[in-house]
Structure formats: C-alpha cells, structure tokens
Amino acid sequence: MKILLGVICTDYIRAKTVATIASILKLYPDAQLIIKQGCYLHKNREEVCLEAITGQYDYLFFIDADMCFSAKVLDRLIEADKEIIGCDYSQRHLPKVSTMKMEDEEGNLIARTGLMPEEPFKVHALGAGCLLIKTSVLNKIDRPWFWYGEPKKQVGEDVWFCRQAKKCGVDVWCLPRVEIGHLGEMVF
C-alpha cells in the first residue's frame, strides 16, 4: 500500500502538526511526504493530487499545516475502505463551527444536527485538513479538483472538491468520534 501524505501550508507548519506527521510516519515508514507551500491553497492541493497520480500512490492523505490528531486516525480512515473519507473538525474561530456540511432539498449547505453516528456516514462535504482519498478517484473527477466555485456561489476549495466528487457518483464519508485539533491563535 502506497500512501502519500500531502501537507498544505501558506506559510509554516505548526509544531503539533509536525508531531502528528512524525507519529504517522512512525506507523507508516513507507509513506511518502510532500509539502506544498504557497498562498493559493487550491493550487497546492492540485499539485499534490498530480504527485499522487504520477507516483501511483494508492492513497492521498491531506493534512493541513494547522491540524493535530492521533496517528491512529489514518488507520481508522483506511479501515473504513471508502473512496473519500475524512473527519469532522471545527473551523478556527469562535463560536465553533463544523467543517462538515450537509445539503438540504434546495441544495443549500447546512449544519448537521442530531447525535453523531457510531459508524461512518455520508456527508455533502468535509474540510480537507484531514482527508483520505483513494488516488484512483482523482481519475473519475473532472479538473480542477480544487477550486472556489463560481463568483456568485463561492465555496471553499474543499467543498468544491466534494461537490465535484458527488457529481461523478463518488460519495464523501465522515469518520465519527475522532478528536481533531485545528490550531489557531487567540489573544489572552
């Protein structure tokens, strides 16, 4: 099994993220690491996707430079055996808002309500800060894989990716009950 860890950053990688990456590489010593730095997140993700395809990796695991979690999260994501699966985590502001999105009957993005299921479940979109993709899926999805949408309907590049996947019949799954930290700054 070939795994590419794709770390995306605009400036620097936080120390807790480095610790997360190191612990994953300890569990998966054959995994490869690519770091793409630049101000355009969608471009960074596109370049990592191209590397995953040309390198013939089985999995692409996106980790943003401001994320921290247990290395065992990757085990659980792989065991779920989904084409696209990630974890729910909060955006970096208060009050906390989930990066997980559902869709109502009119196509509007809404927050998920109710109790969190025990098993993986389908969602409309997830943040790509902790997202596992079977590389074969990228060949099913039209490019650009990551973008921001039309001017009047802009979305995050990760929501765009999930929408493109769904248009091609690929479901997006959420692995529940996982502790993910999204590192930010606060003034105390």
C-alpha positions in Angstrom: 0.0 0.0 0.0 1.5 3.3 -1.1 0.5 6.4 0.9 1.3 10.0 0.1 1.0 12.5 3.0 0.2 15.8 1.4 0.8 18.7 3.7 -0.6 22.1 2.6 0.5 25.4 4.0 0.6 29.0 3.2 3.5 29.9 5.5 4.7 27.5 8.1 3.8 24.2 9.7 2.8 24.2 13.4 4.9 22.2 15.9 1.9 20.0 16.9 1.3 19.3 13.2 4.9 18.2 12.8 4.4 15.9 15.7 1.3 14.4 14.1 3.2 13.8 10.8 6.2 12.3 12.6 3.8 9.9 14.5 2.1 8.9 11.2 5.5 8.2 9.6 6.5 6.1 12.5 3.4 3.9 12.0 3.8 4.0 8.2 7.5 4.2 7.5 7.0 3.6 3.8 4.6 6.5 3.4 6.0 9.5 1.5 5.6 13.1 2.5 5.2 16.1 0.2 4.8 19.7 1.5 3.3 22.3 -0.8 3.7 25.9 0.4 2.1 28.8 -1.3 -0.6 31.4 -0.9 -3.1 29.5 -3.2 -4.4 26.5 -1.3 -6.3 25.1 -4.3 -3.1 25.2 -6.4 -1.2 23.5 -3.6 -3.8 20.7 -3.4 -3.9 20.3 -7.2 -0.1 19.8 -7.3 -0.3 17.2 -4.5 -3.0 15.4 -6.4 -0.9 15.3 -9.5 2.0 13.9 -7.5 -0.3 11.2 -6.1 -1.3 10.2 -9.6 2.2 10.3 -11.2 3.7 8.5 -8.2 1.0 5.8 -8.5 0.0 6.1 -4.8 -3.0 4.1 -3.5 -3.9 6.8 -1.0 -3.5 10.6 -0.7 -3.9 11.8 2.9 -4.3 15.6 3.1 -3.1 17.1 6.3 -3.2 20.9 6.7 -0.3 22.7 8.4 -2.6 23.6 11.4 -4.0 20.2 12.3 -3.2 17.8 15.1 -4.5 14.3 15.8 -3.5 10.8 16.7 -1.6 8.8 14.1 -4.2 6.0 14.6 -6.7 8.3 12.8 -5.1 7.2 9.5 -5.6 3.5 10.5 -9.3 4.1 11.1 -9.7 6.0 7.8 -8.0 3.2 5.8 -10.0 0.5 7.6 -13.3 2.3 6.6 -12.4 1.5 3.0 -14.2 4.5 1.4 -13.1 6.4 -1.7 -13.2 9.7 0.1 -13.3 9.9 3.9 -12.3 12.4 6.5 -13.0 13.7 9.9 -15.2 16.5 11.3 -13.3 19.3 13.0 -14.1 22.9 13.9 -13.2 26.0 11.9 -10.6 28.3 13.5 -12.9 30.8 15.2 -15.4 31.2 18.0 -18.2 30.2 18.3 -17.1 26.8 17.0 -18.5 25.8 13.6 -18.0 22.4 12.0 -16.3 22.0 8.6 -18.7 19.1 7.9 -21.5 20.2 5.6 -24.9 18.6 4.7 -27.2 19.7 2.0 -30.9 20.5 2.2 -33.5 19.8 -0.5 -32.7 23.1 -2.2 -29.0 22.4 -2.4 -28.1 24.8 0.4 -25.2 23.8 2.7 -26.4 23.3 6.3 -25.0 22.1 9.6 -25.6 18.5 10.6 -27.9 18.1 13.6 -28.6 15.3 16.0 -26.4 12.8 17.6 -23.2 11.7 15.9 -23.5 8.2 14.5 -21.2 5.4 15.6 -20.2 4.3 12.1 -19.0 6.3 9.1 -21.8 8.2 7.4 -22.3 10.2 4.1 -22.0 13.9 4.1 -22.1 16.6 1.4 -18.6 18.0 2.2 -15.8 17.9 4.7 -12.8 20.1 5.3 -9.7 18.8 3.5 -7.4 19.3 6.6 -7.7 15.6 7.5 -9.0 13.9 4.4 -8.1 10.5 2.9 -8.6 10.0 -0.8 -8.1 6.8 -2.8 -6.0 8.1 -5.6 -8.0 6.2 -8.3 -10.9 8.6 -7.5 -9.0 11.5 -9.0 -9.2 9.9 -12.4 -13.1 10.0 -12.1 -13.3 13.6 -11.2 -13.0 16.5 -13.7 -10.4 19.1 -13.1 -9.9 21.4 -11.4 -10.2 19.1 -8.4 -9.9 22.0 -6.0 -11.4 25.5 -6.8 -13.6 28.1 -5.2 -16.7 27.9 -7.4 -18.5 30.5 -9.5 -18.2 34.2 -8.4 -21.8 34.3 -7.1 -21.6 30.9 -5.4 -18.1 30.7 -4.0 -17.3 27.9 -1.6 -14.1 26.6 0.0 -11.8 24.6 -2.3 -12.6 21.5 -0.2 -16.3 21.9 -0.6 -15.7 22.3 -4.4 -13.8 19.0 -4.4 -16.6 17.2 -2.6 -19.2 18.6 -4.9 -17.2 17.5 -8.0 -16.8 14.0 -6.5 -20.5 13.7 -5.9 -21.3 14.8 -9.5 -19.2 11.8 -10.6 -21.0 9.4 -8.3 -18.4 9.3 -5.6 -19.7 9.6 -2.0 -18.0 11.6 0.7 -17.9 9.9 4.1 -17.2 11.2 7.6 -15.5 9.1 10.2 -17.3 10.0 13.5 -16.0 10.4 17.0 -12.4 11.4 16.2 -10.6 14.1 18.2 -9.0 16.5 15.7 -7.4 19.8 16.7 -7.5 22.8 14.4 -4.8 25.0 15.7 -5.3 28.8 15.7 -4.3 31.9 17.5 -6.1 33.7 20.3 -5.2 36.8 22.3 -5.3 36.0 26.0 
